[in-house]
């Protein structure tokens, strides 16, 4: 089978696993289990906790000892096992524990799957900036199909959504072992202990440009899990308790409305090669940051009635907010770093975004929601994203060279 099709299947399953619960889980926690905003935030912060160190550890292992495609399969196997156990719990402590253990092994697979894809494309003689986005878009398609399947099956407010995720995880675990082999670096005789342990990726912080870039990745990563954690709850619980909005499409089919965000993603991913070549990483990241401001602001001003167009606009702008940051950032790091530390560099990107950033953002958002309430919390998040954008425009210096990107 053509390598592009094989990677499409990998990406489809990779994000279908996540899509089956990521968006609807917050509504299940708040509605069925009656957890508070702070408690919901803590569940989404598990992804931040896991991403603080697991992607780096797995990246080091993949670079030095275990081929990335095999480590990808083992990680999915363990993640599926723990989310299967989580599906059987309804009280906070055991449910939280199993979800934490599950994401410990799922979050590194995002960076690992990128590394497997970049390696396979390089071996095939293909340009990653041109070839990867059309492949990665199928991950978003998988996410959309999974989240809508969960809604059609009536699992959005039940634990069955976790069983769906576990089943998909088992399928990808087996499939990963059939993917092209990724070589590991052999330790040389004159290596320092840092190089021998695969920690060279952290030396990127010695470069001012990369250090500033990673810091802003962390600051922007704060925004990543906020709408994942609270958008479903906001639509179903906040507006569902207001008489004039009861029975509206946005309240009754929140997952379908939110899935427009992922539809937008599929289109925006395909724009990345053009925007990176013609505008460069700084302008692309700034576009993403402005899009986050609009994402939050439109959620705060919209409603499922006469203001539904603003909710739809918020969902559509998400594609720019997420892709122009997450996918472009990953490609930028792949181009700016030595391929001998490809997996650990991608792991470091995960630490800063889905690790420190998402951890801080999830907990902070939970407290803000409990204290400020809806819809004003969205405006707090919008102001934060605006401040980050202004600081990035001032502090990040990068000279764009269009000739480095072939599209």
Secondary structure, 3 states (H helix, E strand, C coil): CCHHHHHHHHHHHHHHHHHCCCCCHHHHHHHHCCCCHHHHHHHHHHHHHHHHHHHHHHHHHHHHCCCHHHHHHHHHHHHHHHHHHHCCCCCHHHHHHHHHHHHHHHHHHHHHHHHHHHHHHHHCCCCHHHHHHHHHHHHHHHHHHHHHHHHHCCCCCCCHHHHHHHHHHHHHHHHHCCCCCCCCCCCCCCCCHHHHCCCHHHHHHHCHHHHHHHHHHHHHHCCCCHHHHHHHHHHHHHHHHCHHHCCCHHHHCHHHHHHHHHHHHHHHHCCHHHHHHHHHHHHHHHHHHHHHHHHHHHHHHCCCCCCHHHHHHHHHHHHHHHHHHHHHHHHHHHHHCCHHHHHHHHHHHHHHHHHHHHHHHHHHHHHHHHHHCCCHHHHHHHHHHHHHHHHHHHHCCCCCCHHHCCC
